Structure formats: structure tokens, C-alpha cells
Amino acid sequence: MEDDYDLEQLYNMIFKRKSFRRFDDSLTLSEEELKAIRKKIKSLIPLVNNIEVRCKAVPREKTTSKRGEYCLLIYSEEKDHYLLNIGYMFEQLDLYLASKNIGVCWYGMGKVKEPQYNNLKYVIMMALGKAKEIEFRKDYRKSKRKETSLIWKGDLSLEIGDFVKYAPSACNTQPWRVLCENNTLKIYRTTQIKSIMPKEKVPFYNSIDMGIFLFILELALSHNNFSFQRILSLENVDSNLIPIATYLLEKRRIS
């Protein structure tokens, strides 16, 4: 993870960011901002170290996206946890861009002209565009989210659970479920999802969502002075609750 200052900056952006459906066409990203985005991408921290990931920014018109000035096309090796890894890495970028007043929309169903890039598979795109400060979220509590008690069982709900539920997800499906017992967090993806997405697409996009959630969770843990050990799970697809990860927690002492 990044240093504590950077993490705190990103944590604060959880409550500012939103998924942009409309972009102001009168605003454009400068060359300096594009360079900063490219530099930030190089510093994104992976969830899994041995998965090759590449991306490139193209004008929106080179995709089927109807949103944004540019689209960031994300490609990856297909290895265990590669979708989690994409969500975990690029949520870092989502939050960073919010701090720079650059709007983002995770654009799941968009199509690209290049389904392969450097022998890597196209996974998902992010629509990007310059925005005004006033266009970002003003009161995160007005966002439509499930009651904390539906997604979080056990301890730490007030410290952590009430905030991590504001992570973005495909069609706002919020597939995460958490059990907290004895300083251990067990993270699951529920398969009991109702969505406007085609049924066969839900596991794919919800797996990316779970990677997004893991990064948001880790920001909240660090903000609340928890250190942790993360253990990724081998998915059991025969279950309504698919295990994603286990976190072993320890409260840090503040001197």
C-alpha cells in the first residue's frame, strides 16, 4: 500500500467520487493532466503481483462508449484473481482522479476495436473527463446503498462497514458480504444478485467489483488504525456465497 498520507487522501475521496453519467463537453483534459494520469497508472499497486496488466487511453470515439472525453482501455493476463486485481488496481486511479476533479465511469459493456493488446485480453474500460468540483458528490449518505446490516455481520460495522458499502459496483449490485468475528474479516461475493445486466455477465463484473471493494476496505482499515494480513481465497462456484478473501486484523497502537 502507499504511505499513510496518500492513503488518507484516497480514503477521503471515497466520499467525493461518483460514477459520472454525463460529462461537460466544454471541459477538456490538458496534456499535463494526461501525463499525470499516465504517471499514476505506473504506480498502481496490484493485488496479485504476477499478473501482467496494460492499459491505454484513447478518444471516446474509438470505442462504443457515449461518455467521457477519453476511455482508458484495460487489458490483463487471464490468471487466478485477475478480475479482482483489475478492480483493486484501478479503483486507486478512480479515487486519485476524483482528487484532481476528473470524472470517471467504470464502463462495463463498452466494446473496443482491439480485443487483444500485447497478447493480453481486454477486460473493461473507464470513461474519463474533466469535471467541475460542484459536480462531485456532496453528501455520500444520499447514495443508494443497502443497509449495513444486510452486507456486514459482526463487529466493526460502525467503524468500517458503514463506510465501505459506498464502493462502486456494476449497476449498483453491491455483491459484497462480510462476516467479522474475533478480529477476522471473511469477505464473500453473493451470487444472489438481481440486475439489469445479462445474467451471464454478472459474475464477471461482480468479480471486478469485489476487487474494488477490497481496496476500499483496506483504505478504511488503515484509516481506523488496523494493520492486517490478507489471504485470498480459492473461489467455490457451487456456493451462494463465494469466498473472496480473509483479513486477519490487529489494532495499531497510537503513540
N, C-alpha and C positions, 0 to 999 in steps of 0.2 A: 504494500500500500504506500501511498505518498506520505509526506511528512504531515505532522498534526495540523499545521496552518492550512495547507492545501486541502486536507480532508474537511476541516471545519468550513472552509469556503464552499466546497461541494455540498456538504450537508445542508447549508443554508439555502442552496439552490433547489433542494427538494421541494421547497415551499413556494418557490418563484416559477419554476419551469411549468410549462403546459404543452400539450400537443397542439401545434398550430394547424388549423384547418384552412385558414386564409392568410395570405401574405400580402403586404402592401407593395405593389409593383413599382411604386415610385422610389422605393429604397433599394439600394444595391450594396453588395459586399465589395469592399475595396480590395485591392491587391494585397495590402498589408494584412487585412483580416484573413484572406485566403491563405497567406503564408503562415499565419499564426495557427490556423486550423490544421494545416499540414504538419506543422511542428508538434502540435498537441497530439495528433494521431500517433506520431512516432514514440510518444512517451506513455501511451495507454498500457495499463498493466493487465496482462492476461490472467484468466482464472486457471488455465492449463497451459503450461509452458511450451509443450512440444507440438502445438497446433499452428501451422502456418496460416496467417491471415493477411490479406491485402485489400486495399480499397482505392478508389479513385473518384474524384469529384468531376461530374460532367454537367453541362447545362441541362436543365429540366427537359428541354425539348428532345433530348436524345433518349428519353425514357417515356413510359406511358403515364408518368405522374402529372397531375394537374396542379401540383402545389410546389411552392418554393422557387428560388432562382436557380439553385443547383441541387443536384441529387448526389449523395455520397453512396456509391455502389460498393457493397461489402462482399468479399469472397473468402472462402475458407476451405481448408482440407476437411474431409469428412472423417473425423475420428470421434472416439467416445467423448461426449460432453462438448462437441464443437458448437452446438447451438447455445448452450449455457455460456460458453466462452464468448460468443459474439455479443450476447446481451450484456454480460458483465463488463466487457471492454468498452463498448460503445455507449453505455449509459454514462460512463465517465465523460465522454465527449458531449453528450446531451446536457449534462449539468454544467460543464465548463462553458458551453456556448450560451447557456442562459445567463451566465455571469457577464457575458460580452454583448448581451442584447441581440443575440442571433437565435431566431426561432427554429424549432426542429419538429418534424413529424416523422416518427417511425412509420414507413410506408410499406406495408407488408405485401400487398397484392400487385405491386407495380412490376412491369416487365421491362427487360433490358435487351439491347441488341447483342450483347456479348454474355451468354450464359456461362462462359468459362473465361478466366483471366489468369495467365501464368499457370495453367493447368489446375486452377482452383475453381470450385463451384460457386456460382452466385447464390447468395443467401437472402439478403434483404437490402433495402435502401433506406436512407434517411434524407428527407427533403429539408433543405436549409434555405434560410432567407433572413435578411436584416429585418429587425423589428424595433419598435419604439418601446421604451421602458413601460409605458402605460398598458401595453398590450399583454404583458405577462400577468400571471396570476396574482391577485391582490389578497385573497383570503382562501387559502388552501382548504379550509374546512367546508367550503361550499362545493368542493369537488364531489362527484358521485362515487362513493365508495361503500363497500359492505361494512356492516357493524364489526367492530374489532372482535367481538365475541364469536363471530362466525368464522373468522380466519385464524384466530390466535387462542390457544388453550393453555392455561397455566400461568406461571409468574411472568413478570416483566411487561405486562400488557400496557401499563401506563407509561413506562419508561421508553419502550421500544415499539410495541405493537400498534399503538395509536398513531404512529408516525410512518412506519414502513409501509403501511397499506396505501400510501399515496404514490407508490411506484406506478409507472405507466405500464399498461398491458394492452395486447391486441384487442380491439373492440371493447376495452374496459372489462375483460373477462375475469381479471383478478384470480388467477388459478392457484395462488399460494395458500398453503395451510401450514400452521406452525404449532408444535407441541413443545412447551417449555417445562422441564422437570429437573430438579436437582442440578441447576447450573448447566443444563444441557438443552440445546435447541435442536429439534428434529424438524427439518423442512421437507414438505411434500408438495407435489403437484396433483391437484384433484383432476380426475377425468370427467367429473360430473359437471360439465360446462354447457350452458345454453348460449348460443352465439349466432349472429348473422353470418359468420364465416362458414364456408363449406366444411362439413363435418370432418372430412379427411385432412383438412389443413390445420385444424385446431391443435393437435399435438405438436406440430412443427412450430407454430408461432408461440404457443404457450411455453415451449421449452426455451425459446429466446427470452420470453417474459420472466422465466424463473432465473435466468442469469442476471437480468436487470434487477430483479428483487434481491438477489444475493448481494449485489454491490450496494444497493440502498440499505439493506440490513447491516452490512459491515460499517457503513458510514454512521448509522445510528448507534451501533455498539461502541464504536470509537468515541463518538460524541458523549456517550454516557459512561466513559472510562472503563469499558470492558476490553480486556485482551481475550483472544480466542484462538482455538485451533480448529481449522475447517477440514472436514473429511467428506469428500464427495462420494455419493452412493452409486452402486450399480443399479440401473433402473429395472424395476419389476413391472412389466407392462400388463400383467394379469390382475393388477390391483386397482381399486378405485382411487387409492392414494398412492402415488408413485413416489418412493423416497428419492430425494434430491441431494441432501447434504445433512451432516450433523455438525453442530458447533459446540465445542467444549469451552465454557466461559470461566473467566476469573476476573473479579473486580480489581481494578488497579488502585493502589493507594495513592492519594494525592498529598504530596508533601507541602 
